[in-house]
Amino acid sequence: MMKPRIQAIGTAVPHYALEQKEIKEFVASMFRSHVDHIDKLLPVFENSCVKIRYLSRPLEWYAASHSFSEANQIFKEVALDLAERAALQAMMRGNVKPTDIGMVIFVTSTGIATPTLDTKLIERLALSPHTRRLPIWGLGCAGGAAGLARANELAYSMPDKSILLVAVELCSLTFQRNDFSKSNIVGTSIFADGAAAALIAMDNGGPVILGNHSTLFPNTEDIMGWELIDTGLKVRFSRDIPSIVRRYLPDLLQEACGKWGIEQEKIAHYVVHPGGAKVLEAYSGSLNVSKDQLSHAYDVLVEYGNMSSASILFVLEKFMIETPANNKYGIMLALGPGFSAEQVLFKW
């Protein structure tokens, strides 16, 4: 029986590339007069493993006050451009024509638009006006893996068409210059902007998707998410995320493997969301996998930072380019607001 395959991946980032040390100096100058212990917090920039990040605006823009409306208008403009660039790259790599695409799944958590941006993307890509649409908002870092899981399920209903999955996040536009919390400072040390697109179809291509498994942890909504305030979206996440990973992830993976009918030892490839250096260490320790097995995630963290839902598709792109197909099992894994986990089984 034919199963959905990932035909191609495309990625795009904004034009403003900044070194981590530049952002660290900026945060120090912004917060020093308001945070007495700022020097104790600044090492988080070096410890993050991040070297370069791409932002939607030059650094001086973030020093000024901006309304939610202004930042959101920038989101709509930049996100649409990045989504188009990533989608066109994926279409070119997969040799997929506009007439081949039957659905667009559009994932984001860092801006708001109604109608959603997939409407404008469909027009820019010259897709059919009858293209099905599935906008997904609010899944945060888990959104890329969740979007791929939904594409896997929906591909069976349209076997002669490709599904275009687009994840775009402009995390920098949520920066709150008057939020002097540790969460905000930690957020400024890892989050960045980017977009990724994947094409999924019941056709020849790259990795074959075999299944997925979603988990929602009860009473954990305070661990990660947004608070809506007058100036926009204020980040909320717990320092306990790495310990949560260590505590629950082994059982989650075992549960998923039982559902899929495979032995965990058969999993050779790990494509995980690079949520941060400590999160990757927790993945490695809890799943008993080496740092080398997570090398693609570490590379994306170093070269781009954490781009929320788009990051795992960046990791998947790097994995597909650098890993020869050997017909072995792999897993995509991401955690997000809820608190939730998304797992996708593939073979490559």
N, C-alpha and C positions, 0 to 999 in steps of 0.2 A: 504493500500500500504506500502510495506517495505521501510524503510529509512536507510541511513547509520548510523552506531553506532561506537563509540570509543571502541574498544575491550580491549586495554591495553595501558599503558604508561610506558616507561623506561627512566631513567635518568643516567647521569654520569658526574663526575667532575674530574679535574686534581688532582695530588697527593699533590700539594703544597697548604696547608691551612694556611692562615695568618689572624691574628686578625687585626681589624681595627686600633688599636693603633700603631701596627708595621708599617702599610702602612703610617699612618699619620706622624710618625717620619721620615720615609724614604723621603717622599715628602718635609717635612720641611728642612731636611738636603740638599736635591737636589736643592731646589728653593730659599733658604733664601738669598743667595748672589745676586740673580737676581731679586727678587720681594720684593720691599721695604715694602709693606703692607701685607706680607705673614701671619703675626699673625692674621690679621683681616679675612683672608680667611680660616684659618685652622679649625675654629669651624664647617665648613661644614661637616667634618668627623664625629663629634658627632651627628650633626643634621640629618645625613643621615639615621639613624636607623640601619645601617649595623653593624654587629658584626664580621662576618667571611666571607672571600672571598677565592675562589680557583683560583690559577694562573697557567699558563702553565710552568713557569720557577721560580726558586728561586729568592727571592727579589734582590739579588746582580746582577743578570743578567740585570735588568732594569736600573742599574746605569751606565752601559757601553753603548757605541755607537754601533748600529747595523744597517746594511743596510736593505732596504726593502726586498731585495732578501733573506737575511739570516732569517729575521723574518717570511717571507712568507713560507720558507722551513720548519720552525718549525711548522707553521700553518698546512701545509699539513700532517705532521706526526702526530701531537697531535690530530688534528681534526678528522682524520680518525680513530684513536684508540678510541676516546671518542664516535664517531658515532657508531662504532661497538659495544662497551659496552652497550650503551643505546638501540640499536636495539635488541641485544640479550636478554636483560632484558625484553623488551616489548614482544618479541616473546615467551619467557618462561612464562611470566605472562598470556598472551593471548592464550597459547597453540597453537601457530601458527607455522607451519612448513615452511621451505624455499619454498616448492612447492606451498604453499598457497598464496604467495605474487606475485602480478601481476604488481605492479608499485612502484617506489621509487620517492618520492618528497624530494629534498634535498635543504634546506634553509640555507643560510649564508650571511654575509655582511662584514666579518672581514679578509678574505683572498681570494686568487685567485688561481684557478687551472684549466687547460685545458689539457686533458679532466678533467671534474669535478669529485670531489671525490666520487660521487655516483657510478662511474664505478668501482672503487676499492672496494667500500663497497659491491656491488653486488657480486663480486668475493669472498670477505672474508666471506660473509654470505651464500655462495653456492646457490645463487638464479639462476633462469633460465637465460641463456644468452638472452632470448627474453623478459626479464623484461622491461617494459616501464620506461622511465626516464624523470623527469621534474626538472631540477635544477633551483632554484630561487635565484637571487642575488640582494642585494641592498635595501631590504625592512626594514632593521634594526629591531627595536623593534616591528614593526608590523608583521614581517615575520612569527612568529609562528601561529598567528591567521589567517593570509592570507593563509598560507599553509594548515591549517585545512579546510578553506573555499574551496580551490581548490580541496582537497581530497574529500570533500562532493559532489562537482559537478561531479567529475570524477568517483566516486564509482558507479553511476548509469550505466555507460558504461561497467562495468566489475563486474556484480553481484555475480560471483562465485569466486572472488579473493579478497584478502586484499590489501590495499594500505599502504605502509610504509612511514610515514612522519618523516623526521629527520631534526632537527634544531640544528646547532652547531655554537657557537660563541666563539672566543678567543680574547675578547676585550683587554686584557692586552697587547697583542702583537702589538697593534696600539699605545702604549704609546710613546709620543714624548718628550724626555728628554730636548730638547732645545726649547720647546714651553712653554712660561711663561704666557700664557693667563689665564684668569679666567676660561674659558671653559675647558681647559686642567686640571686645578687643581680640578674643580668640577667633571670632568670625572674620575679622579683618586680616588675620594672618593666613587664612587658607582659601576663602571663597573668591571665585573669579567668574568670568563670563565666557560663554561659548555655545555653539549649537552643533548638533549631530543628526544625521539622517540615516535610516536603514531601509532597505527594500526587502520585503519578505514575500515569497511566492511559492506555489506548488510547482517548482521548476528546478532545473539544474542551477547550481550556484555554490555557495560556501557551506558553512555549518548547517546541518539539519537539526531542526528544533523538535525535541521528542516529548517535552512536557513542561509543566510549571507547577509551582506550589506557593501559595500565599498564606501569610500568617499575620494575624493582628493580636498584639499583646493587650489583654484587658487592663483598663485603668492606668494607661501609660501616656495619655495625651499631653502631659506636661514635660515629657522628655525631649521633644523636638517639635518645632513648628514656628508659626508667626503669631505675634500680637499685633492687631491692627490699631495703630495710633494715628494722631492727627497728621503726622509727617510721613506716614507710610507703613511699611511692614517691618516690625522690630523682631529680630531673631531671638529664638528661645531654644536652647539645647542644654542638656545635662552633661556634666563632667563624667557621669557614670556610664556613658555609652560603651566605652571599651570593656568595662566589667560586665555589662549586660551581654555583650557579644560573647565573652568567655563563658558566661554562665549558661546561656541558652542555645548558642549556635550549634554545638555538637548534636544535641537532641533534635534540633530543627532539621539538620541535614540528614540525620538518620531517619527521621520521620518521612522526609521527602523521598529518600531512596527506597523506603518501604513502599510508598505509594507508587513509585515508578517501577518497582520490581527489579532493582539492581543492587549490587553490593557497593558500599561506599568506597571500598578499595579499588573499584574499577574506574573511579573518576581520576583522570590524568591531568585535566586542564582546569584552572581556576581563573575565571574572569570576574573580578570583584570591583565594587565601587571604591575608589580611593578617597574615603571620607576624611582621612588624615593619617599621620604616621602612627599614632597610637591605635587607631582602628585597624590599620593593616597589621600591626603587631598582634593585635587580639585575634584577627582572622588566622594568622599563622600559628599562634600558640594553641588556640582552641581546636583547630582542625588538623593540627599536626602536619602542616605543609611548610615547606621551606620558603625562605624569602625569595629564592630564585623562581619558585612557582608563581609568585605574585609580582614578578619583575615588571610586567606590562603595566600593572596598576601603579607601582612605584614610579615608573617612568612618566606616566601621565601626571601624577601628583607633582613631580619635580618640574615638569615642563609647562604645566598649565594651572596647577592648583585644583581646588575642588569646584567643579562647575555644576554641582547638584545633579539633576537627572541626566544631563548630557554626558557626564564623565564616563559612565560605564560603556557607552557606545564608542568613546575615544579609546578606551581600553580594548574593546572588541576589535576595533579597526587595527590597532597595533598588533594584537594577537593574530588576526587573520593574515596580516602581511608577513609576520616573522615566524609563524608556526606552520611547518609543513603538515598537510593533512595525513593522518595516520589511522583514521577510523576508530578513535578512542573517545570515551565519554568526557564531557566537560560540564561545568556548572557556572552560570552567571548568578551573582549574589549581590544584593543591595538592601540597605536598611533605610527607613524613612519615617516621616511623621505617622503617628497612629498610636503607639510606636509599632512599626510593622517591618516585615521581611518579605522579600520577593526572591524566589529561586527559579531559574530556568535551566532545564537540562538540554544539552545539545550533544552532537557527535561531530567530530572533525578529525 
